[in-house]
Amino acid sequence: MNQLTAAEAISLAPRTDPGRLYERFLASCDVKESSRHTYRRALRQFMVWVEREGAQSPTRETVLDYKKHLQDRDLSSLTVSSYLVAVRKFFEWAEGEKIYPNVARGVKGARSPRNIRKDPLTIDQVKELLMSIDRSSLLGKRDFALLNLLVRTGLRTVEIVGADVGDIRQQGGEALLYIQGKGRDDKDDFVLLTHETLMPIMEYLKERGVSDDTAPLFASVSDRNGGERLTTRSVSRLVKEYLRGIGLDSGRLTAHSLRHTAITLCLKGGATVQEAKALGRHSNINTTMIYAHNIDRIAQAPERKIDALLAGVCL
């Protein structure tokens, strides 16, 4: 069969002709548009690397070298794996179309770290963080309601910015916030809003004077785009500012740390691993077990036994 080199195949990304090979592959992917965009970006990265390395007829070793190149860039294991998924899927499709052999078959993604990538806050740090927010203004009421919601429910920033006012519903006498969870197509998941979580939100919405159920739950208060939905970037930025405001300025402390904090605190509060999994909405309980392992490892640290032994004390 007439084979194209991988670089030629991937470089046929259509700028004017939607029938070119590159878009044919992307169109064949039964994924969300966001995933298709990720594949497109990843394949362009691969194309640039293949051309720079002069690997005009890539082999399995070429793909393995590319994997090493990604890892040497100090990218997260999740990013490396997502890039390799796109490459594997492309070659799988190319082989099925009898264009190029699947030289990426069996190439594994990067191994996930054994620990979480961001640090949780301590109980005292959570209290200090929330107390540092001036709630006398609409901005302060919004920020307190938002950070308080993050730390008490473990929501992801993308889930918070996608929430609407009407997503707060009553069921069985309890307030629930329905969200579009990770990998979901609809808002068919929810978190419980306890009194301590719900009241700041209602206080903020009352001050804001919003009654439209389709309005964003958390909106900008700036003069330029007031009322518009917050973005994940703006949420990450404001959380980082409040963390810095109490002296916590570390790359391992971000908005995502508040999610880790919620899961950690629920386990410390006596929740089972299964309950913590439900809170975090983890697809794999092994992810939740990382949190439980860390808590147990610290609480039962054998290093203390060494100290006691050296001090002549038996535990």
N, C-alpha and C positions, 0 to 999 in steps of 0.2 A: 504494500500500500504506500501511497505518497505521504510521507511524514513531514510535518513541520517541526522545526526545532522548538523547544519549549519557549525560548525567548520570542521567536516569531509568533507562536501561537498566542501567548499572553499579550504580546504587543499589538495584536489586532483589535485592541479596544476601540470600539466605534466612536468616532466623534461626529460622523455624519451618517454612516450606514449602520442601522440597528441590526442588520443581519450578520454582522461580522462575528467571528468565533468567540471573542471575549464576551460579548453580550449574550450570545447564544447560551454559553455556560451559565451566566448569572440568571438568565431567564428560566433556565431549567431547574433552578434551586427553589424548592418549596419552603421558603423561609420568609420572615418579616423583611420589610424594606430596610430596616436598620441593620439586619444581618447581611443583607445583600450589599449594603454600603461597606460593611466591614470586610467582606470578601473582596470587594473591588479594591479597597485600599491595601489589603494584604497582598493581593496578586501584583499590584503595581510595585510594591516594595520588593517582591521576589524577582520581578522582571528587571528592575534596576540592578539588583545584586547579580543576577545571571549574566547580564550584559557586561557589567564591570569585571566579573571573573572570567569572562570569555568562555563560559560553559555552554557552547552552542548546541550540544547534544547531551543534556543532563542525564545522569545515571542516579541510582540510589545513593551513591557516595556523594553526589552533588547536593542532594537534598539534605543528607546528614551534615555536610559542611555548612549548609545554610542554617540548619538548626543550631550548630555551634556558633555561627556568626551572630545569631539573635541572642543567644545566651551570653556571649561575650560583650554585648551591648548593655548588659546589666538590666535587661527588661524583666518584668515580673513573669513568673511561670505562667500566669493566666494569659498575658499578652503573647508570649512565645507560642503557647498552645493554640491560641486563636489564629495566629498567622499560619501555623502548620496545618490547621484544619482546612483553611482555604486552599492551600497548596495540594493537600491530599485529595480534596473533593474535585479540584480541577483536573488532576491527572486521572482520577477515577472516571470522570466524565469523558475526558479525551480518549481514554482507552475504549470506553463503550461506544464512542463515535468513530472508532478505528482511525484516529488521528495520530495518537502518540501512546506508547506503552506506559502503564502506570508504574513509574519508577518511585513513587512515594508510598507504595503499599507497605503497610506495617511500620512506617516511621512514627514513633510515639511522640506525644507532646511532652512538654517539660514536666518534671515531677513536681507536684504541688508541695509547698512548704509544710512542715509538720506543725507550724505555729501560725497564728493569725498575724496578718501583716500590719495591723494598726493596734495601738495599745488602748485598753479600756481605762476609764477614769476611776479613781477611788470614790468611795461614798462621800468623803469630805470634799473632794474636788468637784463632784456633782453639785453638792450643796452650795459651794462657793461660786460655781459657775452661774447657777440659777439666781442666787442672791445678788450677783453683780449686775443684773439687768434692771435698768430703771423702767418701771412699768407705768410711769405717769403719763406717757405719750402713747399715741397710736403705734408708733414704731416699736416702742418698748413692749407694749402689750402683744404685738405680733411676734416679736423675737422670743419673748418668754414662752408664749404658747407653742411656738415652733420647736424650740430647744427642749422644752419640757415634754413635748410629744415624742421627739426623737429618743430621749433617754428613758422614757417609760414604756415604749412600745417596740423599739428596735427597728423602726421603719427605715428603709433606704431613702436617700434624698430624692431619687427619681420617683419613688412612690408618694412622697409628700408633695412634690411640685405638681404631680398629676391629679391630686385629690381636688374635688369640687365641694362646695358648701353642701350640696344635696347628697353627698356620699356619707354624711353622718345620719344614721338611721337608728330607730328604736326597735329592739327585738327582745321579747321576754322581760321587759322592764329594764333592759340594759342599753347603753349607748354604744353603737359600733361604728367604726369608720371603715367603709368598704374601699378597697384599693385594687389596683391592677398590679399584681405581684410579678416578680421576675419570671419571664418566659410565658406569661399569661396573655391572652387576647382580650379578656374582659375584666371588669372589676368584680371578680367573683371570690375574692379573699377579703378578710377583715381583721382588724385588731380591736380589742375591747378598750373603750375609753372609760377609765375609772373616773370617779368624781374629781380627783386631783388632776387628771388629765383633761377632762371635758371643760371644767369651769374656766380655766384661762382661755380656752378657745372661744367659748361663748362670750366672755368678757371682751375679747378682741373683736369678734364679729359684731357685737352690739355697738362698740365704739366706731367701728368701720361703717356701720349702717348698711350692710348688705343683706338682701333678701332673695336674690336670684339664686336658685339651686344650681344653675350651671356656672356660676361665678367661681373662680379659683378659690380654694380654701385659704391659701396664703398668697397675698398680692403685694406688689410694689407700692410704696407710699411716696415715691419721688414725684417731683413736679413734672418730669418729662414723660414718664410711663406709669403714672399712678393707676392702680387698679389692674394692671396687667399681671399675668401669672409670673411668679418667681421662677428662675431657672435653677438647675442643679448647681451651676457655677456660682450664682449669687448666694445660694444657701450655704455652699461650702465656704465661700468667702466670709459670710457673716459669722458662721460658727468659729472659723479660724480667728477672727477678730476678737470674739468674746474669750476664746481660750488664751490668746495673747494678753488680754486684759487682766487675767488673773495669774499671769506669769508662766503659762504653759505654752511654750513656743518650740515645738518639736515636730519633725517630719512624720513621726509616728502617731501624732495626735491631730486628728482631722474630724470632719463631720462624720465620717464612717466610724470613728472611735465611739461615738454615742450609740451606735447600733451594737458594737461589741460590749459597751458598758451595760446596756439593757439585758443582754443575754447573760453576761457574767453576774449581774446583780440578781437576776431571777434564780440562778443556780445557787448563789450564796444565800438567798432567802429561803431555800428549801425546795425549790422546784425540782422535779425529776428531769432526767435527760430528755425524756419524751415530751415533757411540757416545755422545756427550753427549745426543743426542735420545733414545736408548734409555734412558739413565739417568734423564732427566727425564720420560720418557714423554709428550713433547710430541706433540700431534696434528698440529702444523704445524712443519716444520723452520725456518720463518722465526723462530719464537720462540727456537729454539736459536741461530740466527744472531745474535741480539741480543747474547748472551753472547760469542760469538766475535768480533764486531765490536768490542765494548768492549775486549777483551783486546788485539786487534791495534792498535786506535786508541791505547791507552796505550803499548804497547811500541814503536810506530813513530811516536810523536807528532811531527809536523812542527814543533811549537813549539820543540823542542830545536835544530832546524836554524837557527831564527831567533836563538836565544841564541848558538849557535856562530858565526854570521855576524857578529853584533854584537861578539863577543869576538875576531874576526879569526881564527877557526879554521875550517878546511875539513873537513867530515865526508865 
